[in-house]
Amino acid sequence: MKEELPRKTKAQRQEELQQIFDEADYILNSISADTSVPRNIRKITTQAIEELKADSTTPAVNASNGISLLDDLSQDPNCPLHTRTQIYQILSLLEQIRDF
């Protein structure tokens, strides 16, 4: 017989989602406050923060919108390497988010 893994409760999933969004928000805020990053990149990170905090859609849609903005940003040739690394870190966090 297979043993089933215990399923996470809705509260546990919500807590995990909140932790992911908080970490992504922290990194995005650090990018937007970094004056060594070009202004257009800081502007897009601010837009991504707003997308992640949108209450009108589900967390997965918010994450998808944020991923879309940040993926385009990671391809920008003006993006500093340390910022690109942070963007990849955020992308890997946001890709974990799904609606249940």
C-alpha positions in Angstrom: 0.0 0.0 0.0 1.1 3.5 -0.8 1.3 5.9 2.1 -0.3 9.3 1.3 1.5 12.4 2.2 -0.5 14.7 4.4 -2.1 17.5 2.4 -1.6 21.0 3.4 -4.5 23.0 4.8 -5.8 26.1 3.2 -4.3 28.2 5.9 -0.8 26.6 5.4 -1.0 27.3 1.7 -2.0 30.9 2.3 0.9 31.3 4.7 3.3 29.9 2.1 1.9 32.2 -0.5 2.3 35.2 1.8 5.9 34.3 2.5 6.7 34.0 -1.2 5.0 37.3 -1.9 6.8 39.0 1.0 10.2 37.8 -0.1 9.6 38.8 -3.7 8.3 42.2 -2.5 11.5 42.7 -0.3 13.8 42.0 -3.3 11.8 44.1 -5.7 11.9 47.0 -3.2 15.6 46.7 -2.8 16.0 46.9 -6.6 13.8 49.9 -6.9 15.7 51.7 -4.2 19.1 50.9 -5.8 20.3 54.1 -7.5 22.9 52.1 -9.5 20.0 50.5 -11.4 18.7 52.4 -14.5 15.5 54.3 -14.0 13.4 52.3 -16.5 14.3 49.1 -14.7 13.4 50.6 -11.3 10.1 51.8 -12.8 9.2 48.3 -14.0 10.1 46.7 -10.6 7.7 49.2 -9.0 5.0 48.1 -11.5 5.7 44.4 -10.6 5.2 45.2 -6.9 1.8 46.7 -7.7 0.9 43.7 -9.8 1.8 41.3 -7.0 -0.3 43.3 -4.5 -3.4 43.5 -6.7 -6.5 42.3 -4.8 -8.7 42.0 -7.8 -7.2 38.8 -9.1 -6.0 35.5 -7.7 -2.5 35.0 -6.4 -1.6 32.9 -9.5 -2.7 35.6 -11.9 -0.8 38.2 -9.8 2.3 36.0 -10.0 1.9 35.5 -13.7 1.6 39.2 -14.4 4.7 39.8 -12.3 6.6 37.0 -14.1 5.7 38.6 -17.4 7.0 42.0 -16.4 10.2 40.6 -14.9 10.9 38.2 -17.7 11.0 41.0 -20.1 13.2 43.0 -17.7 15.7 40.1 -17.4 16.3 40.3 -21.2 17.1 44.1 -21.0 20.8 44.6 -22.0 21.0 47.6 -19.7 20.1 45.5 -16.6 23.2 45.2 -14.3 24.3 41.6 -13.6 23.6 41.8 -9.8 20.0 43.0 -10.6 19.5 40.3 -13.2 20.5 37.7 -10.6 17.9 39.1 -8.2 15.3 39.1 -10.9 16.0 35.4 -11.6 15.6 34.7 -7.9 12.2 36.4 -7.9 11.1 34.6 -11.0 11.9 31.2 -9.4 9.9 32.2 -6.3 6.9 33.3 -8.3 6.9 30.2 -10.5 6.0 28.2 -7.5 2.6 29.9 -7.1 -0.5 28.1 -8.3 -4.2 28.3 -7.6 -5.6 25.3 -5.8 
